[in-house]
Amino acid sequence: MKTAAQAAILPLFQAFSDGYRVQIIELLRDQELCACDIAKALGITQSKLSFHLKTLREAGLIEGRQEGRWIYYRLDLHQFLVLERYIAEFRRFSPILPARSCPD
């Protein structure tokens, strides 16, 4: 059974599960970039990049801004706060207890 927190966080972890998507996030860390610059930096085709950008957009990690015929992408920092809060909950509220002995 999924909790509301799991339903909100699962797409974020899935988005981070691919190396290209992590690299895209790293590229967008300091500035917004157009898709052509991202594809060139990663050495991948526009079609392959499109799939990864779609996944990141659907997870809410990036957003696009159209200017003329180009789309410029940037991070959506709100989702990073959601992820940060989720992970912080483990540190604050999840004591690490020793394992119980298994019954013989």
C-alpha angles and dihedrals in degrees: 000000000000120000121215089255091053092049090052097044102040096078089052093054091044090053090052092049095086125072095219092054092050089050090051090052090050091050091051093048094094105024145004115262137192118244092251091058092048092050091049093049091050096039093232135126123264091246093054090046091050091060092052094045090051091053092049092047093049090051088051093238095121137025132199134225119198118220113176107312094336128087117211118204130209137169120272098220094193091076091050088057090052090052093045092051092048092053093043089058089066092053094047104038109021113082115201104236125187115256118264118241114261114241114254 
